[in-house]
Amino acid sequence: MIITKASGEKVEFSQKKYEESLHRVGLTIEEAKEISSQINQDLYPNVPSDRIFLRTHQFLKKKNKIFAAKYSLKRAIMNLGPAGYFFERYMATVLAAYGYKTRYNQLVEGKCVEHEVDIIAERDGKKYMIECKYHNQSGRKSDLKVALYTYARFLDLKDKYQFSQAVLMTNTAFTAEAVKYSRCMGVKVVGWRYPQSGESLEHYIESKKLYPVTVLTSLTRQLNHRFREENIVLAVDLLKFTPQSLAKRFKISLGLAQRLISEVSVLIS
């Protein structure tokens, strides 16, 4: 069956890959096959991949909200926006959990011109210039142009600030040209399911359970906006509150506060 991806690309639906994605979030092989069978009944020629995602998410929410949260991780990162600033702040928080000293949204003067560096990260005596390319729509890729200006910025800054390496991070994927150029120039690239050597974006997140607060199925749009204002980026940040203090601080019902904290507790357990 041919489906339509968010990018508009037409591809063959792979039941095997679909079931593997369900298995990755915690479902047994039998449970994955069960949901796959139900989804197959909804397939029709050129069905949008977004419809498959939404139907799957509905099934998972009924079965287990934690599975639903993990399955929607990519979408949750897109919901950090609408501006890329929030993705930068999130990635700085993730890197800090790995022992990096981070600063984000920095204006620095290069050899030739002033630049806005998304993240400056330091660890083990090395300093990294990190460019974050955020997309809030599925199917968008970071292309060669992004890789080119990342490396050009690095060249203008590296001597003055003693940067060891340029790093390009995105919440989606890279084009083949962007990867090829970055490898050639020594720019480290980190994206969704890339690289597959254990340093992909979701690996950094899932290894230490650094899920964004937007992954929580009980989160409302209004509350997400309030959390951004209060610099609450990680789901685990909610465990700093009791249900009572969370409800009072954000003027939400005690029931919603309890559901949010309970969901986080199970998610990181």
C-alpha angles and dihedrals in degrees: 000000000000116000131187117238122212089259089059092251116141114224139165113262109244112209090189094056091043092054091046089055089054092047090053092061093054109275119135118244089255093050091048091052091049093055091041089056091052092048091050089062089060096049121112132164112297094001109174114254087227090065090053090050094050094047091048091048090052091052092048094049089057092048101039129340091211092059088048091051094050092045090054096048095114091048090046091057089052088053090060088084158038084169125041089235090082092052089052091051091048094050091048088054092049093050091048088059087060093055100268121139102226140192122179137199094022125173109212133174114236130196090273110014143000118271136195106227114200096209135001109198128185131190137147092006094305128112124208131200106213125196114196117203110193126194123188095192130068118246096034117126133196105244141200092278090062092050091048096053092043091057093042090053090048091053092053093049109030100086097043094046098028094236112184097200145353117240126197116200128184135172093224131033139299129239115246090249092054091052093046094050094044092052091049093051097040096249111150112227124202122181145137108318089347129147099021092205093092100277100093122128095257091047090058090049102041098041091066096023092243094161117170115246088244090072091074112106092210094056116114124212092243092050091048088057090051092049090053090053090052093047093244102154107153125061089227089062088077090067088072086075134065115226088255095050092044091051092048096044095051099028095239131136119278088237093058091046090052092049092050095049092044091051092051092048092055093041094058097036 
